[in-house]
């Protein structure tokens, strides 16, 4: 999972907001769990989904397991503040 600092807005003097952008790769088996988790955190989230052929790197299943003590929302906020 990668978290980017993002911004939205319009015009040089218009409304401007900061936000976190999360980029992640998810197994097909975990798509529904992940979408439910996102809905719980932000029901207005913008989601892009596409197929990937190859992936290298670590696996973060701890956020998708029931009863997990790891809180994705808190982790994202902590990264944003640092």
Number of C-alpha atoms within 10 A of each C-alpha: 11 9 13 12 11 11 11 9 11 9 7 7 7 7 9 11 9 10 12 15 15 13 12 9 16 18 9 9 8 12 14 10 16 15 14 13 16 17 12 10 12 11 11 8 11 8 9 6 8 5 9 9 4 5 8 6 6 7 9 11 10 13 16 16 11 8 8 10 9 12 10 15 14 10 10 14 12 10 12 13 6 5
